[in-house]
Amino acid sequence: MEILMAIIIGVLFATATYLFLSKSILRIIIASGLLSHGAHLLILTMGGLKKGAVPLVNDIGVSVTDPLPQALILTAIVISFGVTALFLVIAYRAYQELGTDNIDKMRGTEENE
């Protein structure tokens, strides 16, 4: 199972890297979302993909799953959702003002004023 997760994580990181190199702001926002999902899967995989009992009930001799990676991922999902929402609002406002989402054209606006 870990090998499959490693392949999925690699694909997510490679896709995010490819999208980060584009000139469109929307592609960069999608890339940041894919990168954060890859990081979440990486943390979950490094925490161990094992079956066990619920971490709240611990009888003697019963193996339990580690709740720390799950708590870290839950917190990271909330933070990445907020950052993505902020990026989308900034990109929408920039598109309203400048009429483009191309980064090269946005850089040239400072010289035109």
C-alpha positions as CSV (number, residue, x, y, z in Angstrom):
1,M,0.0,0.0,0.0
2,E,2.9,2.4,0.7
3,I,4.3,1.9,-2.8
4,L,0.9,2.9,-4.3
5,M,0.8,6.0,-2.0
6,A,4.3,6.9,-2.9
7,I,3.4,6.8,-6.6
8,I,0.3,8.9,-6.1
9,I,2.3,11.4,-4.0
10,G,5.0,11.6,-6.7
11,V,2.4,12.3,-9.4
12,L,0.8,15.0,-7.3
13,F,4.1,16.7,-6.6
14,A,5.2,16.4,-10.3
15,T,1.8,17.9,-11.5
16,A,2.1,20.7,-9.0
17,T,5.6,21.5,-10.0
18,Y,4.6,21.6,-13.7
19,L,1.6,23.9,-12.9
20,F,3.7,26.2,-10.8
21,L,5.9,26.9,-13.8
22,S,3.0,28.2,-15.9
23,K,2.1,31.9,-16.4
24,S,-1.6,31.7,-15.3
25,I,-2.5,32.6,-11.8
26,L,-5.4,30.0,-11.7
27,R,-3.0,27.2,-12.6
28,I,-0.7,28.3,-9.8
29,I,-3.6,28.3,-7.4
30,I,-4.5,24.7,-8.5
31,A,-0.8,23.8,-8.1
32,S,-0.7,25.0,-4.5
33,G,-3.8,22.9,-3.8
34,L,-2.3,19.8,-5.4
35,L,1.0,20.3,-3.5
36,S,-0.9,20.6,-0.2
37,H,-2.8,17.4,-0.9
38,G,0.4,15.6,-1.7
39,A,1.9,16.9,1.5
40,H,-1.2,15.6,3.4
41,L,-0.8,12.2,1.9
42,L,2.9,12.2,2.6
43,I,2.3,12.9,6.3
44,L,-0.4,10.2,6.5
45,T,1.8,7.7,4.8
46,M,4.8,8.5,7.0
47,G,2.6,8.1,10.0
48,G,2.0,4.5,9.0
49,L,-0.8,2.9,7.0
50,K,-1.7,0.1,9.5
51,K,-5.0,-1.2,10.7
52,G,-5.6,-1.1,14.4
53,A,-8.2,-0.2,17.0
54,V,-9.6,3.2,17.7
55,P,-6.9,5.3,19.4
56,L,-9.3,6.4,22.2
57,V,-9.8,2.8,23.5
58,N,-6.6,1.1,24.5
59,D,-6.8,-2.3,26.0
60,I,-3.7,-4.1,27.0
61,G,-2.1,-5.7,24.0
62,V,-4.3,-4.1,21.4
63,S,-2.5,-2.2,18.7
64,V,-3.9,1.3,18.1
65,T,-3.4,3.7,15.2
66,D,-1.5,6.9,15.8
67,P,-3.9,9.9,16.0
68,L,-1.1,12.5,15.7
69,P,-0.8,12.4,11.8
70,Q,-4.5,12.6,11.5
71,A,-4.7,15.6,13.7
72,L,-1.9,17.3,11.8
73,I,-3.5,16.6,8.5
74,L,-6.9,17.9,9.7
75,T,-5.3,21.2,10.8
76,A,-3.3,21.4,7.5
77,I,-6.5,20.9,5.4
78,V,-8.2,23.8,7.2
79,I,-5.1,26.1,6.7
80,S,-4.8,25.1,3.1
81,F,-8.5,25.8,2.5
82,G,-8.1,29.3,3.9
83,V,-4.9,30.0,1.9
84,T,-6.6,28.8,-1.3
85,A,-9.7,31.0,-0.6
86,L,-7.3,34.0,-0.1
87,F,-5.5,33.2,-3.3
88,L,-8.7,33.0,-5.3
89,V,-10.0,36.3,-3.9
90,I,-6.7,38.1,-4.8
91,A,-6.6,36.5,-8.2
92,Y,-10.2,37.5,-8.9
93,R,-9.6,41.1,-7.8
94,A,-6.4,41.3,-9.9
95,Y,-8.4,40.0,-12.9
96,Q,-11.0,42.7,-12.3
97,E,-8.4,45.5,-12.2
98,L,-6.0,44.3,-14.9
99,G,-8.2,42.2,-17.2
100,T,-5.7,39.3,-17.4
101,D,-4.4,36.4,-15.3
102,N,-1.1,36.2,-17.1
103,I,1.8,37.0,-14.8
104,D,4.0,38.5,-17.5
105,K,1.4,41.0,-18.4
106,M,0.8,41.9,-14.8
107,R,4.4,42.7,-14.3
108,G,4.3,45.2,-17.1
109,T,1.5,47.2,-15.5
110,E,3.8,49.0,-13.2
111,E,5.7,50.5,-16.0
112,N,2.6,51.6,-18.0
113,E,1.2,53.9,-15.2
